[in-house]
Amino acid sequence: MKNRRLRREKLSAKMEALPRFTVVSGVKYFIVNNTAEIAFSRLTKTSPPRSQRPILALILTLFAAGAAGLSAYGWRQSVLFLIGGLLGASLYHASFGFASAYRKLFAERDITGVLAHLLMLGIATVLFAPVLASGEAFGHKIAGAVAPVGWQNAIGAFLFGIGMQLGSGCACGTLWTIGGGSTSMLLTLLTFCIGSFAGSLTRHLWHLPSLPPISLGKTLGWMPAVILQLSVFLLIAIALWQWNRTNGKQPLTADFIIKTPQSHIKNQWLYGPWPLAAGAFALAFLNWVKLLIDGRPWGVTWGFTLWAAELATAFGWNPTTNPFWNTPDKLESLQKGIFADVTSVMNFGIVLGAVLAAALAGKFTVKTNLSLPKVTAVLSGGFMMGYGALLAFGCNVGAFFSGIASTSLHGWLWIATALLGSVAGIKLRSLFRLEN
């Protein structure tokens, strides 16, 4: 008894020497010098979240059936459908946003999301360069996302930037938030498809000065181009870091590197949430895998355009009457259908992957928080994103992410003008009673 009492006294003394803490949802937040540091003791381990098994069973069945059915178009189609699913799960678990990252940058001076973008672009640049330099992989040709550079590109990206903020999402963000149960993003998707189709019908009318496609890798050499881009990423990160410090902001939060310790939730990478850095690695890696398998980097908007065009064709529209569509490759895409198109199939996969991730986390729920101002905003934003993406030769994925990873100059012009559009869009959000 005496020895037991002594052990208890020693333990009490050690506990008193520890920093103060409070417990929230089983998590101990230790307060040290007025700074909260998360620590998880053996006494506060939390079991994995209760997954929504019926939804999981349904989505896994759809993935299996989809992969089997798409094998009629070749094994690549099935694999890319599943890669789309992994992209959707990665986007959901990391809550990896583009529109929200820019909104936080300008409205809250939070640089975390943009730093995640820089990390993603740096990894993708390093992965893409050797493949693009070789020009082929697994017996098929490889081509980067390279497009003309000009006023049309800038205007389209500016419109897209405004649309991102009014629609509260981007191209891939629209898909993964729909997978999470957002009904408002269904409206964004609807007008995104309509806008991109309208852009395809009128793109031939935009006769503005432009330069031919410029690949820094082919112009400067791949090694100098990679070093140049990585240096620019680093300089931007340093500038943002210093800007944040001068404004008294914390440059990085713990969520960027580690969301919760592995001792807190077993199989965290399955159930989520992920830190932003993990999302950046996953997206860069999966885009690279897509490039290797398909010969082209990841894109999103073309799938939306094709969906709208197929619907218009079903109602009697004749694609041969339009210069954009009256080409052998476009007519072939319309003839084969949406399941034969890689971008279309991957878009379906992204939605299902996000549903799967939400169900694993036990968080899938249909959200119906709609109002007339919000509906007006998301409908307008979706159309502007769709139309802008067709003018700018891509969206935040095809032009920005894949474009810069391909060392295309049009990707850099895209993000510069899209950020200006985001600033305008943020200012317009108040007109629709949207919070920043």
Buried (B, 14 or more C-beta within 10 A) or exposed (E): EEEEEEEEEEEEEEEEEEEEBEEEEEBBBBEEEEEEEBBBEEEBEBEBEEBBEEBBEBBEEBBEEBBEEBBEBEEBBBBBBBBBBBBBBBBBBBBBBBBBBBBBBBBEEBBBBBBBBBBBBBBBBBBBBEBBBEEEBEEEEBBBBBBBBBBBBBBBBBBBBBBBBBBBBBBBBBBBBBBBBBEBBEBBBBBBBBBBBBBBBBBEEBEEEBEEBBBBBBEBEBEEBBEBBBEBBEEBBEEBBEBBEEEEBEBBEEBBEBBBEEBBBEEBEBBBBBBBBBBBBBBBBBBBBBBBBBBBBBBBBBBBBBBBBBBBBEEEBEBEEBEBBEEEEBEEBBEEEBBBBBBBBBBBBBBBBBBBBBBBBBBBEEEEEEEEEBEBBBBBBBBBBBBBBBBBBBBBBBBBBBBBBBBBBBBBBBBEBBBBBBBBBBBBBEEBEBEE
